[in-house]
Amino acid sequence: MRNKKLFFWALTSALAGFLFGFDTIVISGTEQKIESLWSLTPFLHGLAMSAALWGTVIGSLCGGWPTEKFGRRKTLLSIGVLYFVSAVGSGVAPDPIFFMVSRFVGGLGVGIATVASPLYISEISPAERRGHLAGLFQFNIVFGILVAFVSNFFIGKYMDPDVAWRWMLGVEALPALVYSLMCFSLPESPRWLITHAGNRDAGMAVFRKINPEMTDANLSTLADSVEQSVGDRKTAAKFFTKRLKTPILLAFFVAFFNQLSGINAILYFAPRIFEWTGLGGQAALLQSVGIGVTNLVFTYVGLYLIDRLGRRTLLYIGSFGYIASLGLCTWAFAAENFGIVPFCIFAFIAAHAIGQGTVIWVLISEIFPNRNRAAGQSLGSFTHWFFAASLTFVFPKMAEALPPSVIFGFFCFMMILQLVWVKTMVPETKGVSLEDMQEKLS
């Protein structure tokens, strides 16, 4: 990376993704203990498991407001505080209500992070490196997922089961504190400074740090294009208009199909799914670590390819991988050929990591105009988390009422629909500047 400062800023912002991944997945190692400890009914169990996700729904719905009003930097800093409070509260929770509220607070942080972090990275990145840098957010999500699975495995193996679940949840307070301190080094987004704060000079100063090789004339031209992208401020402030029809539909469907693949259900309930195949509890937790490793490795592959092959191509690759792996899983459970299920799950995770996992936050962050980017990111994030929360809430009931073959068959069918959507609606955004993208999709 030629500009080390730029990489450090992108990485710092992307660490919100690490906390996102850790926070949302760490509960997978505790869900059965929580269920038995407080004798939860299926309804309360689903509510406890999805409490953080309902927080993400609210956080993503409202996250565009502080991101636009107070700036990207202050919003990113506040996320670390929410994660810290949630980790401590979840670890010491004396009852299920306190536990759910603490998890909900962490969910608020996750929801706001999915608005502010990819948006910030997209706005500070040159077009030719935007996919790779914005993809760091997803890479840190899966790294957080892996660390959560590994942390759960070792804490579950070496600590008393009665307190292990508390440590699994509470250990997140340390990385949350480190992330919060690192956020003080971030500059404000130059595009926010120009389009929202009306401070062209400050915006150009940040652009100069990002692009030290650019002349003053080139920097002035860049700042001019950012200012001109706003157009009439009264018209630009409106969101649900014909002008934004294409990016709105793209943001909705990329988030919708992301969750209807079943990814969150599989990640959240991975130990339980592996136990369906006859694995014991410890072996199931170890297989879950395998999911985390697979996710991390293939997300790195996706990051390597996203600025080379493009977003649309990766969605094609992921769609075919989804259909093959989920189809085989459906057959395996129907035929009771459980031996291939772990391999099918790993293949599914690989397909997700290369395709939807790498693309979703990059695509949403780059398809909206400067003036509407926070609202657009909020729409995409809200859609993602609404369906994630809904699916996680109903999954325990689904697992009780339906055979696994039907559940996986449904996810496979939805991925066939995704393939059709990619073919008919998704444009390529590789290498296009944010301001040129606005012209392309208007």
NORSUL-V440529 format. One record per residue. N is the residue number from 1. RES is the residue in one small letter. SS is DSSP state (hx for helix, st for strand, lp for the rest). PHI is phi as a letter, one per 30 degrees, with the letter a starting at -180 (999 if undefined). Layout:
n: <N:N>
res: <RES:RES>
ss: <SS:SS>
phi: <PHI:PHI>
This chain:
n: <1:2:3:4:5:6:7:8:9:10:11:12:13:14:15:16:17:18:19:20:21:22:23:24:25:26:27:28:29:30:31:32:33:34:35:36:37:38:39:40:41:42:43:44:45:46:47:48:49:50:51:52:53:54:55:56:57:58:59:60:61:62:63:64:65:66:67:68:69:70:71:72:73:74:75:76:77:78:79:80:81:82:83:84:85:86:87:88:89:90:91:92:93:94:95:96:97:98:99:100:101:102:103:104:105:106:107:108:109:110:111:112:113:114:115:116:117:118:119:120:121:122:123:124:125:126:127:128:129:130:131:132:133:134:135:136:137:138:139:140:141:142:143:144:145:146:147:148:149:150:151:152:153:154:155:156:157:158:159:160:161:162:163:164:165:166:167:168:169:170:171:172:173:174:175:176:177:178:179:180:181:182:183:184:185:186:187:188:189:190:191:192:193:194:195:196:197:198:199:200:201:202:203:204:205:206:207:208:209:210:211:212:213:214:215:216:217:218:219:220:221:222:223:224:225:226:227:228:229:230:231:232:233:234:235:236:237:238:239:240:241:242:243:244:245:246:247:248:249:250:251:252:253:254:255:256:257:258:259:260:261:262:263:264:265:266:267:268:269:270:271:272:273:274:275:276:277:278:279:280:281:282:283:284:285:286:287:288:289:290:291:292:293:294:295:296:297:298:299:300:301:302:303:304:305:306:307:308:309:310:311:312:313:314:315:316:317:318:319:320:321:322:323:324:325:326:327:328:329:330:331:332:333:334:335:336:337:338:339:340:341:342:343:344:345:346:347:348:349:350:351:352:353:354:355:356:357:358:359:360:361:362:363:364:365:366:367:368:369:370:371:372:373:374:375:376:377:378:379:380:381:382:383:384:385:386:387:388:389:390:391:392:393:394:395:396:397:398:399:400:401:402:403:404:405:406:407:408:409:410:411:412:413:414:415:416:417:418:419:420:421:422:423:424:425:426:427:428:429:430:431:432:433:434:435:436:437:438:439:440:441:442>
res: <m:r:n:k:k:l:f:f:w:a:l:t:s:a:l:a:g:f:l:f:g:f:d:t:i:v:i:s:g:t:e:q:k:i:e:s:l:w:s:l:t:p:f:l:h:g:l:a:m:s:a:a:l:w:g:t:v:i:g:s:l:c:g:g:w:p:t:e:k:f:g:r:r:k:t:l:l:s:i:g:v:l:y:f:v:s:a:v:g:s:g:v:a:p:d:p:i:f:f:m:v:s:r:f:v:g:g:l:g:v:g:i:a:t:v:a:s:p:l:y:i:s:e:i:s:p:a:e:r:r:g:h:l:a:g:l:f:q:f:n:i:v:f:g:i:l:v:a:f:v:s:n:f:f:i:g:k:y:m:d:p:d:v:a:w:r:w:m:l:g:v:e:a:l:p:a:l:v:y:s:l:m:c:f:s:l:p:e:s:p:r:w:l:i:t:h:a:g:n:r:d:a:g:m:a:v:f:r:k:i:n:p:e:m:t:d:a:n:l:s:t:l:a:d:s:v:e:q:s:v:g:d:r:k:t:a:a:k:f:f:t:k:r:l:k:t:p:i:l:l:a:f:f:v:a:f:f:n:q:l:s:g:i:n:a:i:l:y:f:a:p:r:i:f:e:w:t:g:l:g:g:q:a:a:l:l:q:s:v:g:i:g:v:t:n:l:v:f:t:y:v:g:l:y:l:i:d:r:l:g:r:r:t:l:l:y:i:g:s:f:g:y:i:a:s:l:g:l:c:t:w:a:f:a:a:e:n:f:g:i:v:p:f:c:i:f:a:f:i:a:a:h:a:i:g:q:g:t:v:i:w:v:l:i:s:e:i:f:p:n:r:n:r:a:a:g:q:s:l:g:s:f:t:h:w:f:f:a:a:s:l:t:f:v:f:p:k:m:a:e:a:l:p:p:s:v:i:f:g:f:f:c:f:m:m:i:l:q:l:v:w:v:k:t:m:v:p:e:t:k:g:v:s:l:e:d:m:q:e:k:l:s>
ss: <lp:lp:lp:hx:hx:hx:hx:hx:hx:hx:hx:hx:hx:hx:hx:hx:hx:hx:hx:hx:hx:hx:hx:hx:hx:hx:hx:hx:hx:lp:hx:hx:hx:hx:hx:hx:hx:lp:lp:lp:lp:hx:hx:hx:hx:hx:hx:hx:hx:hx:hx:hx:hx:hx:hx:hx:hx:hx:hx:hx:hx:hx:hx:hx:hx:hx:hx:hx:hx:lp:lp:hx:hx:hx:hx:hx:hx:hx:hx:hx:hx:hx:hx:hx:hx:hx:hx:hx:hx:hx:hx:hx:lp:lp:lp:hx:hx:hx:hx:hx:hx:hx:hx:hx:hx:hx:hx:hx:hx:hx:hx:hx:hx:hx:hx:hx:hx:hx:hx:hx:hx:hx:hx:hx:lp:lp:hx:hx:hx:hx:hx:hx:hx:hx:hx:hx:hx:hx:hx:hx:hx:hx:hx:hx:hx:hx:hx:hx:hx:hx:hx:hx:hx:hx:hx:hx:hx:hx:lp:lp:hx:hx:hx:hx:hx:hx:hx:hx:hx:hx:lp:hx:hx:hx:hx:hx:hx:hx:hx:hx:hx:hx:hx:hx:hx:lp:lp:lp:lp:hx:hx:hx:hx:hx:hx:lp:lp:lp:lp:hx:hx:hx:hx:hx:hx:hx:hx:hx:hx:hx:lp:lp:lp:lp:lp:hx:hx:hx:hx:hx:hx:hx:hx:hx:hx:hx:hx:hx:hx:hx:lp:lp:hx:hx:hx:hx:lp:lp:lp:lp:lp:hx:hx:hx:hx:hx:hx:hx:hx:hx:hx:hx:hx:hx:hx:hx:hx:hx:hx:hx:lp:lp:hx:hx:hx:hx:hx:hx:lp:hx:hx:hx:hx:hx:hx:hx:lp:lp:lp:lp:hx:hx:hx:hx:hx:hx:hx:hx:hx:hx:hx:hx:hx:hx:hx:hx:hx:hx:hx:hx:hx:hx:hx:hx:hx:hx:lp:lp:lp:lp:hx:hx:hx:hx:hx:hx:hx:hx:hx:hx:hx:hx:hx:hx:hx:hx:hx:hx:hx:hx:hx:hx:hx:hx:hx:lp:lp:hx:hx:hx:hx:hx:hx:hx:hx:hx:hx:hx:hx:hx:hx:hx:hx:hx:hx:hx:hx:hx:hx:hx:hx:hx:hx:hx:hx:hx:lp:lp:lp:hx:hx:hx:hx:hx:hx:hx:hx:hx:hx:hx:hx:hx:hx:hx:hx:hx:hx:hx:hx:hx:hx:hx:hx:hx:hx:hx:hx:hx:hx:hx:hx:lp:lp:hx:hx:hx:hx:hx:hx:hx:hx:hx:hx:hx:hx:hx:hx:hx:hx:hx:hx:hx:hx:hx:hx:lp:lp:lp:lp:lp:lp:lp:lp:hx:hx:hx:hx:hx:hx:hx:hx:lp>
phi: <999:d:c:d:d:e:d:d:d:d:d:e:d:d:d:e:d:e:d:e:d:d:d:d:c:e:d:d:d:c:d:d:d:d:d:d:e:c:h:d:d:e:d:d:d:d:d:d:d:c:e:d:d:d:d:d:d:d:d:d:d:c:d:d:d:d:d:d:d:c:j:d:d:d:d:d:d:d:d:d:d:d:d:d:d:d:d:d:d:d:d:c:e:d:a:d:d:d:d:d:d:d:d:d:d:d:d:e:d:d:d:d:d:d:d:d:d:d:d:d:d:e:d:c:c:d:e:d:c:d:d:d:d:d:d:e:d:d:e:d:e:d:d:d:d:d:d:d:d:d:d:d:d:d:d:d:d:c:c:e:e:d:c:e:d:d:d:e:d:d:d:d:e:d:d:d:d:d:e:e:d:d:d:d:d:d:d:d:d:d:d:d:e:d:d:c:d:i:c:d:d:d:d:d:d:d:e:d:d:d:b:d:d:d:d:d:d:d:d:d:d:d:d:d:d:d:d:d:d:d:i:d:d:d:d:d:d:d:c:d:b:d:e:c:e:d:d:d:d:d:d:d:d:d:d:e:d:e:d:d:d:j:e:d:d:d:d:d:c:e:e:d:d:d:d:e:d:j:d:d:d:d:d:d:d:d:d:d:d:e:d:d:d:e:e:d:d:d:d:d:d:d:d:d:c:d:c:c:c:j:d:d:d:d:d:d:e:d:d:d:d:e:d:d:d:d:d:d:d:e:d:d:d:d:c:h:c:d:d:c:e:e:d:d:d:d:d:d:d:d:d:d:d:d:c:e:e:d:d:e:d:d:d:d:d:c:c:c:d:e:d:c:d:d:d:d:d:d:d:d:d:d:e:e:d:d:d:d:d:d:d:d:d:c:d:e:d:e:d:d:c:b:d:e:d:d:d:d:d:d:d:d:d:d:d:d:d:d:e:d:d:d:d:c:b:d:d:c:c:e:i:c:d:d:d:d:d:d:d:d:c:d>
